[in-house]
Amino acid sequence: MTEVKYRRIMLKLSGESLAGPNGYGIDPVQAEAIATRVKEIHEMGVEVAIVIGAGNLWRGAQGIERGMDRATADYMGMMGTMMNALALMDSLERMGVFTRVQSAIEMRAVAEPYIRRRAIRHLEKGRVVILGAGTGNPFFSPETAAALRAVEIDANVLIKATKVDGVYDADPKLNADAFHYDNLTHIDVLNKRLKFMDSTAISLCMDNNLPILIVNLWDPSALKNALTGKKTGTLISSTPA
């Protein structure tokens, strides 16, 4: 078995990672591609928990702009995360990866309720755990949910999988001179107002000494490199590198 740096990880996925070419909905081909990445690292002996967003199905900001109640918009987003969680579960199960979906909002017909000790036990038994419905509360982002659950399950790292190879000081797609950060501290992220995660999530990780790793999900080797300690993406930690 490959020697890995992190034995238990929280993987934060965007809802858009499951979307088709138009950026919306759930594309079974994309779901299978994500499941393949997860299976690869699971087979390395890594315990994998996942939090996934819902941007491919619903963006609460658009509803709020039209006068929708913020709590209602957030609850709709939580329902969207459950749809994505079930789609990813199905793809993983068809690949032979045992999976459990847990929800922060009770919906026993389709998912277990989130119970910390049960989630940890599933991980110990080699199951991939997909945690849906955010924290179960409005006004909290999927990033904050991922940070909270990562701390609760004693994850060694929070990995945010994106479409870029780390954190930049500007959008690299718009600015060819954007500077890539190899390493940052949590306080650096807050002070520089870098927007790849919300400040609540960053602060929660900082307070609990939880490192964050930003990697390009679509680089076939990025996740494996990150887990074996090879330089990849951007690492955010409590102390300077």
Buried (B, 14 or more C-beta within 10 A) or exposed (E): EEEBBBBBBBBBBBBBBBBEEEEBEBBEEBBBBBBEBBBBBBEBEBBBBBBBBBBBBBBBEEBBEEEBEEEEBBBBBBBBBBBBBBBBBBBBEEBEBEBBBBBBBEBEEEBBBBEEEBBBEBBEEEBBBBBBBBBBBBEBBBBBBBBBBBBBBBBBBBBBBBEBBBBBEEEBEEEEEBEEBEBBBBEBBEEEEBEBBBBBBBBBBBEBEBBBBBBBBBBEEBBBBBBBEEEBBBBBBBEEE
